[in-house]
Amino acid sequence: MIREAERSDKDQIFDLYRMLVPNSKKMHVFEEQIETIRRDPNNFLLVYEENGEIFGTVTLNICLQALHGFRPYGVVENVIVHENHRNRNIGQKLLKYIEDYCKSIECHRIMLLSNSTRQKAHQFFEREGYSGSVSKGFKKYL
């Protein structure tokens, strides 16, 4: 089942993030932040849960813009499926859920960034209809 994350999911979400960025010393997951995201109508921290265990998570941010009238766009971040539960369509289900939601609010597009070294993730995103050749992403860490 896909649902919005709750405060009590903090530890399981942290474990998933640790799989995404195993050497990060700056990573922190706070219950208060999960709750803030949950209350915000334009931000979503989603989890894929089976029998009380969280096997996947993704963040969706809905961004307003003026270029396409009233049509917003979605930004997807931190797509992670537990390493012991990959190849079970969990990531596909999470992205489909996001796409269905974005269509329901008439988003213009969905964007995501992926670490340039994550070749398997890139193949997965392309299978799901995301093009890695349309744009070039840039980041500046602060």
The first five atom37 places (N, CA, C, CB, O) and aatype in JSON, in Angstrom:
{
  "aatype": [12, 9, 1, 6, 0, 6, 1, 15, 3, 11, 3, 5, 9, 13, 3, 10, 18, 1, 12, 10, 19, 14, 2, 15, 11, 11, 12, 8, 19, 13, 6, 6, 5, 9, 6, 16, 9, 1, 1, 3, 14, 2, 2, 13, 10, 10, 19, 18, 6, 6, 2, 7, 6, 9, 13, 7, 16, 19, 16, 10, 2, 9, 4, 10, 5, 0, 10, 8, 7, 13, 1, 14, 18, 7, 19, 19, 6, 2, 19, 9, 19, 8, 6, 2, 8, 1, 2, 1, 2, 9, 7, 5, 11, 10, 10, 11, 18, 9, 6, 3, 18, 4, 11, 15, 9, 6, 4, 8, 1, 9, 12, 10, 10, 15, 2, 15, 16, 1, 5, 11, 0, 8, 5, 13, 13, 6, 1, 6, 7, 18, 15, 7, 15, 19, 15, 11, 7, 13, 11, 11, 18, 10],
  "atom_mask": [
    [1, 1, 1, 1, 1],
    [1, 1, 1, 1, 1],
    [1, 1, 1, 1, 1],
    [1, 1, 1, 1, 1],
    [1, 1, 1, 1, 1],
    [1, 1, 1, 1, 1],
    [1, 1, 1, 1, 1],
    [1, 1, 1, 1, 1],
    [1, 1, 1, 1, 1],
    [1, 1, 1, 1, 1],
    [1, 1, 1, 1, 1],
    [1, 1, 1, 1, 1],
    [1, 1, 1, 1, 1],
    [1, 1, 1, 1, 1],
    [1, 1, 1, 1, 1],
    [1, 1, 1, 1, 1],
    [1, 1, 1, 1, 1],
    [1, 1, 1, 1, 1],
    [1, 1, 1, 1, 1],
    [1, 1, 1, 1, 1],
    [1, 1, 1, 1, 1],
    [1, 1, 1, 1, 1],
    [1, 1, 1, 1, 1],
    [1, 1, 1, 1, 1],
    [1, 1, 1, 1, 1],
    [1, 1, 1, 1, 1],
    [1, 1, 1, 1, 1],
    [1, 1, 1, 1, 1],
    [1, 1, 1, 1, 1],
    [1, 1, 1, 1, 1],
    [1, 1, 1, 1, 1],
    [1, 1, 1, 1, 1],
    [1, 1, 1, 1, 1],
    [1, 1, 1, 1, 1],
    [1, 1, 1, 1, 1],
    [1, 1, 1, 1, 1],
    [1, 1, 1, 1, 1],
    [1, 1, 1, 1, 1],
    [1, 1, 1, 1, 1],
    [1, 1, 1, 1, 1],
    [1, 1, 1, 1, 1],
    [1, 1, 1, 1, 1],
    [1, 1, 1, 1, 1],
    [1, 1, 1, 1, 1],
    [1, 1, 1, 1, 1],
    [1, 1, 1, 1, 1],
    [1, 1, 1, 1, 1],
    [1, 1, 1, 1, 1],
    [1, 1, 1, 1, 1],
    [1, 1, 1, 1, 1],
    [1, 1, 1, 1, 1],
    [1, 1, 1, 0, 1],
    [1, 1, 1, 1, 1],
    [1, 1, 1, 1, 1],
    [1, 1, 1, 1, 1],
    [1, 1, 1, 0, 1],
    [1, 1, 1, 1, 1],
    [1, 1, 1, 1, 1],
    [1, 1, 1, 1, 1],
    [1, 1, 1, 1, 1],
    [1, 1, 1, 1, 1],
    [1, 1, 1, 1, 1],
    [1, 1, 1, 1, 1],
    [1, 1, 1, 1, 1],
    [1, 1, 1, 1, 1],
    [1, 1, 1, 1, 1],
    [1, 1, 1, 1, 1],
    [1, 1, 1, 1, 1],
    [1, 1, 1, 0, 1],
    [1, 1, 1, 1, 1],
    [1, 1, 1, 1, 1],
    [1, 1, 1, 1, 1],
    [1, 1, 1, 1, 1],
    [1, 1, 1, 0, 1],
    [1, 1, 1, 1, 1],
    [1, 1, 1, 1, 1],
    [1, 1, 1, 1, 1],
    [1, 1, 1, 1, 1],
    [1, 1, 1, 1, 1],
    [1, 1, 1, 1, 1],
    [1, 1, 1, 1, 1],
    [1, 1, 1, 1, 1],
    [1, 1, 1, 1, 1],
    [1, 1, 1, 1, 1],
    [1, 1, 1, 1, 1],
    [1, 1, 1, 1, 1],
    [1, 1, 1, 1, 1],
    [1, 1, 1, 1, 1],
    [1, 1, 1, 1, 1],
    [1, 1, 1, 1, 1],
    [1, 1, 1, 0, 1],
    [1, 1, 1, 1, 1],
    [1, 1, 1, 1, 1],
    [1, 1, 1, 1, 1],
    [1, 1, 1, 1, 1],
    [1, 1, 1, 1, 1],
    [1, 1, 1, 1, 1],
    [1, 1, 1, 1, 1],
    [1, 1, 1, 1, 1],
    [1, 1, 1, 1, 1],
    [1, 1, 1, 1, 1],
    [1, 1, 1, 1, 1],
    [1, 1, 1, 1, 1],
    [1, 1, 1, 1, 1],
    [1, 1, 1, 1, 1],
    [1, 1, 1, 1, 1],
    [1, 1, 1, 1, 1],
    [1, 1, 1, 1, 1],
    [1, 1, 1, 1, 1],
    [1, 1, 1, 1, 1],
    [1, 1, 1, 1, 1],
    [1, 1, 1, 1, 1],
    [1, 1, 1, 1, 1],
    [1, 1, 1, 1, 1],
    [1, 1, 1, 1, 1],
    [1, 1, 1, 1, 1],
    [1, 1, 1, 1, 1],
    [1, 1, 1, 1, 1],
    [1, 1, 1, 1, 1],
    [1, 1, 1, 1, 1],
    [1, 1, 1, 1, 1],
    [1, 1, 1, 1, 1],
    [1, 1, 1, 1, 1],
    [1, 1, 1, 1, 1],
    [1, 1, 1, 1, 1],
    [1, 1, 1, 1, 1],
    [1, 1, 1, 1, 1],
    [1, 1, 1, 1, 1],
    [1, 1, 1, 0, 1],
    [1, 1, 1, 1, 1],
    [1, 1, 1, 1, 1],
    [1, 1, 1, 0, 1],
    [1, 1, 1, 1, 1],
    [1, 1, 1, 1, 1],
    [1, 1, 1, 1, 1],
    [1, 1, 1, 1, 1],
    [1, 1, 1, 0, 1],
    [1, 1, 1, 1, 1],
    [1, 1, 1, 1, 1],
    [1, 1, 1, 1, 1],
    [1, 1, 1, 1, 1],
    [1, 1, 1, 1, 1]
  ],
  "atom_positions": [
    [[0.84, -1.17, 0.0], [0.0, 0.0, 0.0], [0.89, 1.24, 0.0], [-0.96, 0.0, 1.21], [1.92, 1.28, 0.67]],
    [[0.49, 2.23, -0.75], [1.2, 3.51, -0.77], [0.4, 4.5, 0.06], [1.4, 4.04, -2.24], [-0.82, 4.63, -0.08]],
    [[1.1, 5.2, 0.94], [0.45, 6.18, 1.81], [1.45, 7.28, 2.14], [-0.08, 5.5, 3.12], [2.65, 7.15, 1.87]],
    [[0.94, 8.36, 2.72], [1.83, 9.41, 3.19], [2.53, 8.94, 4.46], [1.05, 10.73, 3.44], [1.95, 8.26, 5.3]],
    [[3.79, 9.33, 4.57], [4.57, 8.95, 5.74], [4.01, 9.59, 7.0], [6.04, 9.34, 5.55], [3.41, 10.66, 6.97]],
    [[4.23, 8.9, 8.1], [3.82, 9.38, 9.42], [5.06, 9.49, 10.3], [2.75, 8.43, 10.06], [6.11, 8.92, 10.0]],
    [[4.91, 10.21, 11.38], [6.02, 10.42, 12.31], [6.67, 9.09, 12.71], [5.53, 11.15, 13.56], [7.9, 8.99, 12.79]],
    [[5.85, 8.11, 12.95], [6.35, 6.81, 13.43], [7.17, 6.05, 12.38], [5.19, 5.96, 13.88], [7.77, 5.03, 12.7]],
    [[7.19, 6.53, 11.15], [7.95, 5.89, 10.08], [9.41, 6.34, 10.04], [7.3, 6.17, 8.73], [10.19, 5.85, 9.23]],
    [[9.77, 7.25, 10.91], [11.09, 7.9, 10.87], [12.24, 6.91, 10.75], [11.29, 8.73, 12.11], [13.1, 7.08, 9.88]],
    [[12.29, 5.91, 11.59], [13.44, 5.0, 11.6], [13.53, 4.17, 10.32], [13.36, 4.07, 12.79], [14.62, 3.96, 9.8]],
    [[12.39, 3.71, 9.82], [12.41, 2.92, 8.59], [12.78, 3.79, 7.39], [11.04, 2.26, 8.36], [13.48, 3.33, 6.49]],
    [[12.33, 5.03, 7.37], [12.71, 5.95, 6.29], [14.2, 6.23, 6.36], [11.9, 7.27, 6.39], [14.88, 6.27, 5.34]],
    [[14.72, 6.44, 7.57], [16.15, 6.66, 7.74], [16.95, 5.48, 7.18], [16.49, 6.87, 9.23], [17.95, 5.68, 6.49]],
    [[16.51, 4.27, 7.47], [17.21, 3.08, 6.97], [17.22, 3.04, 5.44], [16.56, 1.8, 7.52], [18.23, 2.67, 4.84]],
    [[16.11, 3.42, 4.82], [16.07, 3.47, 3.36], [17.02, 4.54, 2.83], [14.63, 3.74, 2.87], [17.75, 4.3, 1.87]],
    [[17.01, 5.72, 3.43], [17.9, 6.79, 3.0], [19.36, 6.37, 3.15], [17.63, 8.07, 3.8], [20.2, 6.75, 2.34]],
    [[19.66, 5.6, 4.18], [21.03, 5.14, 4.38], [21.46, 4.26, 3.2], [21.15, 4.35, 5.71], [22.64, 4.25, 2.84]],
    [[20.52, 3.53, 2.59], [20.84, 2.74, 1.4], [21.1, 3.64, 0.2], [19.69, 1.76, 1.08], [21.91, 3.3, -0.67]],
    [[20.42, 4.78, 0.14], [20.59, 5.71, -0.96], [21.91, 6.48, -0.86], [19.42, 6.69, -1.0], [22.62, 6.64, -1.85]],
    [[22.22, 6.94, 0.33], [23.45, 7.71, 0.57], [24.17, 7.13, 1.79], [23.13, 9.23, 0.78], [24.12, 7.7, 2.88]],
    [[24.83, 6.0, 1.61], [25.39, 5.28, 2.76], [26.48, 6.03, 3.52], [25.95, 3.99, 2.3], [26.69, 5.75, 4.7]],
    [[27.16, 6.95, 2.9], [28.28, 7.63, 3.57], [27.96, 9.05, 4.02], [29.46, 7.66, 2.66], [28.85, 9.78, 4.44]],
    [[26.69, 9.44, 3.92], [26.32, 10.8, 4.28], [26.45, 11.02, 5.79], [24.89, 11.11, 3.82], [25.94, 10.24, 6.59]],
    [[27.13, 12.09, 6.13], [27.25, 12.47, 7.54], [26.27, 13.6, 7.89], [28.69, 12.91, 7.86], [26.16, 13.99, 9.05]],
    [[25.57, 14.1, 6.87], [24.64, 15.22, 7.06], [23.19, 14.76, 7.11], [24.81, 16.24, 5.96], [22.29, 15.59, 7.27]],
    [[22.95, 13.48, 6.98], [21.57, 12.98, 6.88], [20.91, 12.95, 8.26], [21.54, 11.58, 6.24], [21.46, 12.42, 9.23]],
    [[19.72, 13.54, 8.32], [18.91, 13.53, 9.53], [17.45, 13.4, 9.11], [19.14, 14.82, 10.4], [17.01, 14.07, 8.18]],
    [[16.71, 12.55, 9.79], [15.28, 12.42, 9.55], [14.59, 12.73, 10.88], [14.89, 10.97, 9.02], [14.81, 12.06, 11.89]],
    [[13.76, 13.77, 10.87], [13.09, 14.2, 12.09], [11.58, 13.98, 11.98], [13.38, 15.69, 12.37], [10.98, 14.24, 10.94]],
    [[10.99, 13.5, 13.04], [9.54, 13.3, 13.08], [8.81, 14.6, 12.77], [9.1, 12.77, 14.45], [7.81, 14.59, 12.05]],
    [[9.31, 15.71, 13.3], [8.67, 17.01, 13.1], [8.65, 17.39, 11.62], [9.38, 18.09, 13.91], [7.68, 17.97, 11.14]],
    [[9.71, 17.07, 10.9], [9.76, 17.4, 9.47], [8.82, 16.51, 8.68], [11.2, 17.25, 8.94], [8.17, 16.97, 7.74]],
    [[8.73, 15.25, 9.06], [7.76, 14.36, 8.41], [6.36, 14.92, 8.58], [7.84, 12.92, 8.99], [5.56, 14.92, 7.64]],
    [[6.05, 15.4, 9.77], [4.73, 15.97, 10.04], [4.52, 17.28, 9.27], [4.56, 16.21, 11.55], [3.41, 17.52, 8.78]],
    [[5.54, 18.11, 9.16], [5.44, 19.35, 8.39], [5.13, 19.05, 6.93], [6.74, 20.17, 8.5], [4.26, 19.69, 6.33]],
    [[5.83, 18.09, 6.37], [5.57, 17.69, 4.97], [4.15, 17.17, 4.84], [6.58, 16.63, 4.5], [3.46, 17.49, 3.88]],
    [[3.72, 16.37, 5.8], [2.38, 15.76, 5.76], [1.28, 16.84, 5.74], [2.18, 14.84, 6.98], [0.25, 16.66, 5.1]],
    [[1.52, 17.93, 6.44], [0.5, 18.99, 6.51], [0.53, 19.93, 5.3], [0.69, 19.8, 7.77], [-0.43, 20.67, 5.07]],
    [[1.61, 19.91, 4.53], [1.76, 20.83, 3.41], [1.04, 20.27, 2.18], [3.27, 21.07, 3.1], [1.33, 19.14, 1.76]],
    [[0.12, 21.02, 1.59], [-0.65, 20.48, 0.46], [0.15, 20.31, -0.83], [-1.81, 21.39, 0.19], [-0.35, 19.68, -1.77]],
    [[1.37, 20.84, -0.9], [2.17, 20.75, -2.11], [3.41, 19.86, -1.96], [2.6, 22.11, -2.53], [4.23, 19.79, -2.87]],
    [[3.54, 19.2, -0.84], [4.7, 18.35, -0.6], [4.25, 17.02, -0.02], [5.7, 19.05, 0.35], [3.37, 16.95, 0.84]],
    [[4.88, 15.95, -0.5], [4.47, 14.61, -0.11], [5.68, 13.74, 0.13], [3.56, 13.98, -1.17], [6.58, 13.67, -0.71]],
    [[5.71, 13.08, 1.25], [6.68, 12.03, 1.53], [5.86, 10.74, 1.56], [7.47, 12.27, 2.9], [5.11, 10.49, 2.49]],
    [[6.03, 9.95, 0.52], [5.22, 8.75, 0.35], [6.04, 7.51, 0.7], [4.69, 8.64, -1.09], [7.25, 7.48, 0.5]],
    [[5.35, 6.5, 1.22], [6.0, 5.23, 1.52], [5.19, 4.1, 0.92], [6.17, 5.04, 3.04], [3.97, 4.19, 0.76]],
    [[5.89, 3.03, 0.59], [5.27, 1.78, 0.16], [5.42, 0.82, 1.33], [5.92, 1.2, -1.19], [6.53, 0.5, 1.75]],
    [[4.28, 0.36, 1.84], [4.27, -0.45, 3.05], [3.57, -1.78, 2.8], [3.57, 0.3, 4.2], [2.56, -1.85, 2.11]],
    [[4.14, -2.83, 3.37], [3.51, -4.14, 3.4], [3.63, -4.7, 4.81], [4.15, -5.11, 2.35], [4.73, -4.81, 5.34]],
    [[2.5, -5.03, 5.41], [2.48, -5.65, 6.74], [3.32, -4.88, 7.77], [2.98, -7.07, 6.66], [4.06, -5.48, 8.56]],
    [[3.2, -3.57, 7.75], [3.88, -2.74, 8.73], [5.33, -2.43, 8.4], [0.0, 0.0, 0.0], [5.97, -1.68, 9.13]],
    [[5.87, -2.99, 7.32], [7.26, -2.72, 6.93], [7.28, -1.81, 5.71], [8.02, -4.03, 6.63], [6.51, -2.0, 4.77]],
    [[8.14, -0.83, 5.75], [8.28, 0.11, 4.64], [9.4, -0.37, 3.74], [8.56, 1.56, 5.16], [10.54, -0.51, 4.16]],
    [[9.05, -0.63, 2.48], [10.01, -1.15, 1.51], [10.43, -0.11, 0.47], [9.42, -2.33, 0.81], [11.36, -0.37, -0.3]],
    [[9.78, 1.05, 0.45], [10.14, 2.08, -0.52], [9.63, 3.43, -0.08], [0.0, 0.0, 0.0], [8.7, 3.54, 0.71]],
    [[10.27, 4.47, -0.61], [9.83, 5.83, -0.32], [10.19, 6.75, -1.48], [10.47, 6.34, 0.99], [11.1, 6.45, -2.27]],
    [[9.49, 7.84, -1.58], [9.74, 8.87, -2.6], [9.18, 10.18, -2.07], [9.09, 8.48, -3.99], [8.21, 10.21, -1.32]],
    [[9.81, 11.27, -2.49], [9.33, 12.61, -2.16], [8.82, 13.27, -3.43], [10.46, 13.46, -1.49], [9.46, 13.21, -4.48]],
    [[7.66, 13.91, -3.33], [7.08, 14.67, -4.43], [6.82, 16.09, -3.95], [5.77, 14.01, -4.96], [6.17, 16.3, -2.93]],
    [[7.34, 17.06, -4.71], [7.06, 18.47, -4.45], [6.31, 19.02, -5.65], [8.36, 19.27, -4.16], [6.75, 18.85, -6.79]],
    [[5.2, 19.69, -5.39], [4.43, 20.35, -6.45], [4.84, 21.82, -6.47], [2.88, 20.19, -6.22], [4.73, 22.52, -5.46]],
    [[5.31, 22.26, -7.63], [5.83, 23.62, -7.77], [4.92, 24.45, -8.67], [7.26, 23.6, -8.33], [4.51, 24.0, -9.74]],
    [[4.61, 25.66, -8.23], [3.83, 26.59, -9.04], [4.74, 27.3, -10.02], [3.08, 27.61, -8.14], [5.93, 27.49, -9.76]],
    [[4.18, 27.7, -11.14], [4.93, 28.44, -12.15], [3.98, 29.34, -12.92], [5.68, 27.48, -13.11], [2.76, 29.18, -12.82]],
    [[4.51, 30.28, -13.67], [3.7, 31.16, -14.49], [3.79, 30.83, -15.97], [4.12, 32.59, -14.27], [2.95, 31.27, -16.75]],
    [[4.78, 30.06, -16.37], [5.03, 29.78, -17.78], [3.9, 29.03, -18.47], [6.29, 29.0, -17.91], [3.62, 29.28, -19.64]],
    [[3.26, 28.13, -17.77], [2.19, 27.31, -18.37], [0.84, 27.59, -17.69], [2.55, 25.8, -18.25], [0.13, 26.67, -17.29]],
    [[0.53, 28.85, -17.58], [-0.75, 29.22, -16.98], [-0.82, 28.8, -15.53], [0.0, 0.0, 0.0], [0.03, 29.17, -14.72]],
    [[-1.85, 28.03, -15.22], [-2.05, 27.58, -13.84], [-1.52, 26.17, -13.61], [-3.52, 27.64, -13.48], [-1.74, 25.59, -12.54]],
    [[-0.84, 25.61, -14.61], [-0.37, 24.23, -14.5], [0.95, 24.16, -13.73], [-0.2, 23.61, -15.9], [1.95, 24.73, -14.16]],
    [[0.96, 23.46, -12.61], [2.19, 23.3, -11.84], [3.05, 22.19, -12.45], [1.87, 22.99, -10.36], [2.69, 21.61, -13.47]],
    [[4.17, 21.92, -11.83], [4.97, 20.77, -12.22], [5.41, 20.04, -10.94], [6.21, 21.2, -13.07], [5.43, 20.62, -9.86]],
    [[5.75, 18.78, -11.1], [6.19, 17.98, -9.97], [7.69, 17.74, -10.01], [0.0, 0.0, 0.0], [8.28, 17.58, -11.08]],
    [[8.29, 17.71, -8.84], [9.7, 17.36, -8.7], [9.78, 16.14, -7.78], [10.54, 18.56, -8.13], [9.29, 16.15, -6.66]],
    [[10.41, 15.1, -8.3], [10.55, 13.84, -7.57], [11.97, 13.76, -7.02], [10.22, 12.61, -8.48], [12.94, 14.04, -7.73]],
    [[12.08, 13.38, -5.78], [13.38, 13.25, -5.13], [13.4, 11.99, -4.26], [13.71, 14.5, -4.28], [12.36, 11.47, -3.87]],
    [[14.6, 11.54, -3.98], [14.84, 10.47, -3.0], [14.0, 9.23, -3.24], [14.56, 10.99, -1.61], [13.3, 8.74, -2.35]],
    [[14.08, 8.73, -4.47], [13.4, 7.48, -4.82], [14.28, 6.34, -4.32], [13.13, 7.36, -6.38], [15.43, 6.2, -4.76]],
    [[13.76, 5.54, -3.42], [14.56, 4.42, -2.89], [13.65, 3.24, -2.57], [15.35, 4.85, -1.63], [12.58, 3.39, -1.97]],
    [[14.1, 2.06, -2.98], [13.45, 0.81, -2.64], [14.46, -0.02, -1.86], [12.93, 0.04, -3.93], [15.63, -0.1, -2.24]],
    [[14.01, -0.63, -0.8], [14.89, -1.45, 0.04], [15.63, -2.46, -0.82], [14.08, -2.18, 1.15], [15.03, -3.13, -1.67]],
    [[16.92, -2.57, -0.59], [17.76, -3.43, -1.44], [17.34, -4.89, -1.44], [19.2, -3.33, -0.99], [17.63, -5.61, -2.4]],
    [[16.66, -5.36, -0.4], [16.19, -6.75, -0.36], [14.84, -6.94, -1.04], [16.1, -7.21, 1.08], [14.33, -8.06, -1.12]],
    [[14.25, -5.85, -1.54], [12.91, -5.94, -2.13], [12.84, -5.3, -3.52], [11.89, -5.26, -1.21], [11.76, -4.93, -3.99]],
    [[13.97, -5.17, -4.16], [13.99, -4.62, -5.51], [13.51, -5.67, -6.5], [15.41, -4.13, -5.89], [13.46, -6.86, -6.18]],
    [[13.15, -5.24, -7.69], [12.61, -6.1, -8.75], [11.26, -6.69, -8.37], [13.58, -7.22, -9.06], [10.9, -7.78, -8.82]],
    [[10.5, -5.97, -7.54], [9.14, -6.36, -7.18], [8.13, -5.3, -7.61], [9.04, -6.61, -5.66], [6.99, -5.32, -7.16]],
    [[8.54, -4.38, -8.47], [7.7, -3.3, -9.0], [7.31, -2.25, -7.96], [6.45, -3.88, -9.59], [6.37, -1.49, -8.18]],
    [[8.01, -2.2, -6.85], [7.69, -1.21, -5.82], [8.0, 0.2, -6.34], [8.49, -1.49, -4.52], [7.17, 1.1, -6.2]],
    [[9.17, 0.39, -6.92], [9.51, 1.69, -7.49], [8.56, 2.11, -8.58], [0.0, 0.0, 0.0], [8.16, 3.27, -8.67]],
    [[8.18, 1.15, -9.41], [7.22, 1.41, -10.49], [5.88, 1.86, -9.91], [7.03, 0.16, -11.36], [5.27, 2.8, -10.42]],
    [[5.43, 1.2, -8.85], [4.15, 1.57, -8.22], [4.22, 2.97, -7.62], [3.77, 0.55, -7.14], [3.27, 3.74, -7.72]],
    [[5.34, 3.3, -6.99], [5.5, 4.64, -6.41], [5.46, 5.71, -7.5], [6.82, 4.74, -5.62], [4.79, 6.73, -7.35]],
    [[6.19, 5.48, -8.6], [6.19, 6.48, -9.68], [4.83, 6.57, -10.36], [7.26, 6.13, -10.71], [4.42, 7.66, -10.76]],
    [[4.13, 5.47, -10.5], [2.78, 5.48, -11.1], [1.83, 6.28, -10.21], [2.24, 4.02, -11.3], [1.01, 7.06, -10.71]],
    [[1.93, 6.1, -8.92], [1.11, 6.84, -7.96], [1.34, 8.34, -8.13], [1.43, 6.39, -6.5], [0.4, 9.13, -8.18]],
    [[2.61, 8.72, -8.22], [2.96, 10.13, -8.41], [2.42, 10.65, -9.74], [4.49, 10.33, -8.35], [1.84, 11.73, -9.8]],
    [[2.61, 9.88, -10.79], [2.14, 10.31, -12.11], [0.62, 10.48, -12.12], [2.56, 9.3, -13.19], [0.12, 11.46, -12.66]],
    [[-0.1, 9.55, -11.53], [-1.56, 9.67, -11.46], [-1.97, 10.92, -10.7], [-2.17, 8.42, -10.8], [-2.89, 11.63, -11.11]],
    [[-1.29, 11.19, -9.58], [-1.61, 12.38, -8.82], [-1.31, 13.64, -9.63], [-0.83, 12.4, -7.49], [-2.13, 14.56, -9.69]],
    [[-0.13, 13.68, -10.26], [0.24, 14.86, -11.04], [-0.74, 15.09, -12.2], [1.68, 14.7, -11.59], [-1.07, 16.23, -12.5]],
    [[-1.18, 14.04, -12.83], [-2.19, 14.18, -13.89], [-3.49, 14.74, -13.31], [-2.45, 12.82, -14.58], [-4.15, 15.56, -13.95]],
    [[-3.85, 14.29, -12.12], [-5.13, 14.71, -11.52], [-5.16, 16.2, -11.2], [-5.4, 13.92, -10.26], [-6.24, 16.79, -11.14]],
    [[-4.0, 16.8, -10.99], [-3.94, 18.24, -10.72], [-3.38, 19.01, -11.92], [-3.09, 18.53, -9.47], [-2.99, 20.17, -11.8]],
    [[-3.35, 18.34, -13.07], [-2.97, 18.93, -14.35], [-1.55, 19.49, -14.37], [-3.93, 20.02, -14.69], [-1.3, 20.58, -14.89]],
    [[-0.62, 18.74, -13.79], [0.78, 19.15, -13.88], [1.24, 19.16, -15.33], [1.68, 18.22, -13.05], [0.77, 18.37, -16.15]],
    [[2.13, 20.07, -15.62], [2.71, 20.19, -16.96], [3.76, 19.1, -17.2], [3.34, 21.58, -17.15], [3.86, 18.55, -18.3]],
    [[4.55, 18.78, -16.16], [5.6, 17.77, -16.29], [6.0, 17.29, -14.89], [6.83, 18.33, -17.06], [5.62, 17.87, -13.87]],
    [[6.77, 16.21, -14.9], [7.4, 15.7, -13.68], [8.89, 15.65, -13.96], [6.83, 14.27, -13.27], [9.33, 15.17, -15.0]],
    [[9.67, 16.16, -13.03], [11.12, 16.16, -13.18], [11.74, 15.37, -12.04], [11.68, 17.6, -13.21], [11.19, 15.3, -10.94]],
    [[12.89, 14.78, -12.33], [13.66, 14.16, -11.26], [15.13, 14.22, -11.61], [13.22, 12.7, -11.03], [15.51, 14.27, -12.78]],
    [[15.95, 14.2, -10.6], [17.4, 14.13, -10.76], [17.86, 12.81, -10.18], [18.12, 15.35, -10.07], [17.25, 12.27, -9.26]],
    [[18.93, 12.28, -10.73], [19.52, 11.06, -10.22], [21.02, 11.21, -10.25], [19.06, 9.82, -11.05], [21.58, 11.79, -11.19]],
    [[21.68, 10.71, -9.25], [23.13, 10.76, -9.2], [23.7, 10.21, -10.5], [23.67, 9.97, -7.99], [23.24, 9.17, -10.98]],
    [[24.66, 10.88, -11.07], [25.17, 10.52, -12.39], [25.81, 9.14, -12.44], [26.16, 11.54, -12.84], [26.02, 8.61, -13.53]],
    [[26.12, 8.56, -11.31], [26.76, 7.23, -11.3], [25.76, 6.08, -11.15], [27.77, 7.16, -10.19], [26.15, 4.92, -11.23]],
    [[24.5, 6.37, -10.92], [23.5, 5.33, -10.64], [22.89, 4.79, -11.94], [22.39, 5.87, -9.72], [21.72, 5.05, -12.23]],
    [[23.66, 4.06, -12.7], [23.25, 3.59, -14.02], [22.0, 2.7, -13.97], [24.39, 2.83, -14.66], [21.13, 2.83, -14.83]],
    [[21.89, 1.82, -12.99], [20.69, 0.96, -12.89], [19.45, 1.81, -12.63], [20.85, -0.1, -11.77], [18.38, 1.53, -13.17]],
    [[19.6, 2.83, -11.8], [18.47, 3.73, -11.53], [18.08, 4.46, -12.81], [18.82, 4.74, -10.41], [16.89, 4.64, -13.08]],
    [[19.05, 4.88, -13.59], [18.77, 5.59, -14.85], [17.99, 4.68, -15.8], [20.08, 6.07, -15.52], [17.03, 5.12, -16.43]],
    [[18.4, 3.44, -15.89], [17.68, 2.49, -16.75], [16.25, 2.32, -16.28], [18.4, 1.12, -16.77], [15.32, 2.27, -17.09]],
    [[16.06, 2.23, -14.97], [14.72, 2.12, -14.4], [13.87, 3.35, -14.75], [14.79, 1.94, -12.88], [12.74, 3.21, -15.21]],
    [[14.42, 4.54, -14.53], [13.66, 5.77, -14.82], [13.29, 5.85, -16.3], [14.47, 7.01, -14.4], [12.18, 6.26, -16.64]],
    [[14.19, 5.47, -17.16], [13.9, 5.5, -18.59], [12.81, 4.49, -18.95], [15.16, 5.21, -19.4], [11.96, 4.77, -19.79]],
    [[12.83, 3.31, -18.33], [11.75, 2.33, -18.56], [10.39, 2.89, -18.13], [12.05, 1.02, -17.81], [9.35, 2.52, -18.67]],
    [[10.43, 3.78, -17.15], [9.19, 4.37, -16.63], [8.78, 5.63, -17.39], [9.34, 4.69, -15.15], [7.82, 6.3, -16.99]],
    [[9.49, 5.95, -18.47], [9.09, 7.05, -19.33], [9.82, 8.36, -19.11], [0.0, 0.0, 0.0], [9.49, 9.36, -19.75]],
    [[10.81, 8.39, -18.22], [11.59, 9.61, -17.99], [12.76, 9.61, -18.96], [12.07, 9.7, -16.51], [13.43, 8.59, -19.14]],
    [[13.01, 10.75, -19.57], [14.1, 10.87, -20.53], [15.31, 11.54, -19.87], [13.66, 11.66, -21.77], [15.2, 12.62, -19.29]],
    [[16.44, 10.89, -19.98], [17.67, 11.47, -19.45], [18.39, 12.36, -20.43], [0.0, 0.0, 0.0], [19.45, 12.91, -20.13]],
    [[17.81, 12.52, -21.64], [18.5, 13.31, -22.66], [17.8, 14.64, -22.95], [18.62, 12.52, -23.93], [18.26, 15.4, -23.8]],
    [[16.71, 14.93, -22.27], [15.95, 16.16, -22.52], [16.61, 17.37, -21.88], [14.52, 16.01, -22.01], [16.68, 18.44, -22.48]],
    [[17.1, 17.2, -20.66], [17.66, 18.3, -19.9], [18.97, 17.86, -19.25], [16.67, 18.81, -18.83], [19.27, 16.67, -19.17]],
    [[19.72, 18.83, -18.79], [20.9, 18.54, -18.0], [20.68, 19.16, -16.63], [22.2, 19.09, -18.67], [20.36, 20.34, -16.51]],
    [[20.86, 18.37, -15.6], [20.62, 18.86, -14.26], [21.86, 19.48, -13.63], [0.0, 0.0, 0.0], [22.98, 19.07, -13.92]],
    [[21.64, 20.47, -12.79], [22.72, 21.13, -12.07], [22.33, 21.22, -10.6], [23.03, 22.53, -12.67], [21.16, 21.41, -10.28]],
    [[23.31, 21.1, -9.72], [23.08, 21.25, -8.29], [24.17, 22.14, -7.7], [23.06, 19.87, -7.58], [25.32, 22.12, -8.14]],
    [[23.78, 22.9, -6.72], [24.75, 23.65, -5.94], [24.43, 23.4, -4.47], [24.72, 25.19, -6.28], [23.39, 23.83, -3.97]],
    [[25.33, 22.73, -3.8], [25.1, 22.42, -2.4], [25.48, 23.61, -1.53], [25.9, 21.17, -1.99], [26.49, 24.27, -1.76]],
    [[24.66, 23.87, -0.54], [24.89, 25.02, 0.35], [25.21, 24.53, 1.75], [23.67, 25.95, 0.38], [25.43, 25.34, 2.65]]
  ]
}
